[in-house]
């Protein structure tokens, strides 16, 4: 019995949550591994999984070399390169601003990127007092007021999923379930990092899908998939 059957275009489109015509365009441009059998396109599941895995980020390379790219051509920056599974929390607990932000800081501290947890928390809370970083639709993008005071040298992002939601003073009054703690070492990089992130969140359904993620691997798989879609659509826009 074949325990690793070939996938059809329809099945791959469903797996990647793309339209079939988008998968076909990717095939013709050589952007995705495939086979042609009896005039039909087929895919090896292991190859598709490897193709996605190749686009994930190892912890040591998070943010590497992205500062200049964010400043010059932010639309080409993969959001998945700004984070990693070690920087993703899918069981964020509801609580006060300080309690939530403290949880988000911890992965940076564990990675040796934040040495003074309390000081960094104070800066994040000061920014929240000045103006809440919840943007509505269940999303918040916490950050400090002066990016040059960030402890990380490369742009980086911690993602937190709070399944129950928490009150983070969102302008629409809704509970916040998805957090992106962003850090960059310059004002320009910081602003363009947030702009690039906002563009990624515009695709219908992406926020809900991220909020429903149960593991860091799930979150990374979604980000990698969205980067592939974003890049592909960007190429089409340029060509058109």
PyMOL commands that set and color helices and strands:
alter all, ss='L'
color gray80, all
select helices_A, chain A and resi 9-16+20-28+45-53+59-61+66-76+79-82+85-87+97-110+117-130+147-149+187-200+206-211+216-239
alter helices_A, ss='H'
color red, helices_A
select strands_A, chain A and resi 6-7+35-37+40-44+88-89+134-136+139-140+156-166+176-183
alter strands_A, ss='S'
color yellow, strands_A
deselect
rebuild
show_as cartoon
